[in-house]
Amino acid sequence: MIQSKLDYNYYNEQDRIALKIEELNLSNIIRNVISPNPIWKFQKLLRKVEYFQNCKKGYLNQIYLYYLKYRFKTISVKLGFSIPPNVFGPGLSIAHYGTIVVNSAAKIGANCRIHVCVNIGATGGQVEAPQIGNNVYIAPGAKIFGNISIPNNTAIGANAVVNKSFEKEHTVIAGIPAKVIGEVEINTIIKHV
């Protein structure tokens, strides 16, 4: 969770690296003006909302936060994301725009790569949502729900339905219901780790 300006800068830098966005130079600025990356724009705005929500107090900052939340909601609807602030750690990589729904009670660690049609939520009116570790790859269509935990360095397969906790790291989880189907070196999937 972003708690300072230093954290804010760190999260933005880790997200930039995860998305493979090149550092700013004149040609990249021109390219970004002509054809901006909507996911990078979304993630920068997500981090800015988190920073102002967690760190900035005072009347003028709260007015600016309302404006940021309005812009955040607008781009979220445009891209199909329902991702609340303060859920993802640094190094978030959203692979494509499309439907992604995440419960505000969920916690996802650093270096998560997430694809379209993913749902991370609670079960049947419960408050608890999944707690997901660092360096987790979530393939398209995965459904992760309930008061469960997923360990670090895990890959969740396409269209998996994960409704129970797992403990062993470096595994591939897939199927309906999900089960461990193999082992994985996560840095072969999430390249920036």
PyMOL commands that set and color helices and strands:
alter all, ss='L'
color gray80, all
select helices_A, chain A and resi 5-18+26-34+38-55+59-79+186-188
alter helices_A, ss='H'
color red, helices_A
select strands_A, chain A and resi 81-82+93-94+100-102+107-108+113-114+118-121+131-132+136-138+143-145+149-150+154-156+161-162+171-174+179-183
alter strands_A, ss='S'
color yellow, strands_A
deselect
rebuild
show_as cartoon
